[in-house]
């Protein structure tokens, strides 16, 4: 059984025999077969040595080590210290990126499904380049039988330069684009490294002239870097270009470098031959990107963090995010299903991840399409309000592009008094805060109220699972809380809760009856958040009439408010 994600890898490689040895180019079965050799750097006694590893008859290196994500960064280099930066060959000081940074960078994703969302974002961004689908699936690693993740789209693909930018730390070509969610250049690296120790990328891209194409392969392998004790992050890549005679190697430096990169990729990838490796492009058609993540992380009990068995059409996660009580409740209350299951189910989370999706674009998960879901359809007694921030950063003008339209209502299952509530806050069409609970009242107050809005005037955090804690966010939070209180207080009796606000008396007889009951012991005051909202039988001026008031004392009589 593979060891957990976080323990150190051993200094020696373990060569594992995989069960099949199919005939492929350069690899034959039976006696007298030819074996391919690859030179792999290793460390022994503090010195770097070269070891010849044979690839043939199904023999490939499979590094065994810590497979628990939150401990994987606990290791040192061959000398027991992290090396300091040194000068490059041209005499300029440069900052070295130690492989350990790959792990520490990925810890920005506390939640595994958030890492999936980053990869889905990249595919959705490719819609402008013709993408019509993204396919997420589970594959088997033929070298050791382990599970692997596949994320594939038929977008525009990446040129040799683009794939190097994608796999470079901190680089992003999206940072200046207004129609994409990616902006920090970390999404691909953090997400793939959060899900597994290794990722291999295949991308096929039409050339600018439309007549030729390029193919590129890149390997970002934490296992390779740790096992060979690299002091810098090394990303082997190879490229091909289409000619009249077919495909030929695209040499960017020297043939020796290209050959070494190919040997390294082949040795540390889940593929057993160059023919098998190149065959992955056949899945892409004329363009697109195919990402395979392997050596997936395990939990403290030695099980994969991701659960592939419970639902054959879903990818779920184990542990604290999984609530068996909520899973059973979701079967009984289908209108609340996404609230109850999005924390552990990729299918549930992906269904609400985007506010809107083009009808021609599909998200496929394990062979079955994910049905896009609009949370507003789960509401009864819906109300729509338009918000405009009081002050906008970066000199942005106060116009409709930065306003937020809030839809608020009771979830259809609210009559059952289950504790479902919160606001789904999107940014540039992407869900950032799922079911954000802004009002934590004692008792049942606030239950059943859900909302949806797109707030493009506040910036997401790096992991896109929250927003930067700015004044604009605090103002939004206060206003959402205010609206939830107002909505609940005025309508909770319609779904079976006791009335929080007594209606205004309209007849003299009812007013007289109210005056006679002011001191009645059977009519206690209704108290909420430490304030008396209504006193049964009282005819005082503060009877809480139809006018709603916010926390800062401003009134709101129509459907329009300001943040």
PyMOL commands that set and color helices and strands:
alter all, ss='L'
color gray80, all
select helices_A, chain A and resi 69-71+100-106+112-129+160-166+187-195+222-227+255-268+274-283+319-321+324-332+334-341+346-351+375-378+393-395+400-402+414-416+471-495+508-516
alter helices_A, ss='H'
color red, helices_A
select strands_A, chain A and resi 15-17+36-44+47-55+59-61+133-140+147-153+196-206+213-221+237-243+246-249+288-296+306-307+316-317+362-365+368-369+379-388+404-411+422-427+430-436+449-454+526-528+531-534+548-549+555-556+560-562
alter strands_A, ss='S'
color yellow, strands_A
deselect
rebuild
show_as cartoon
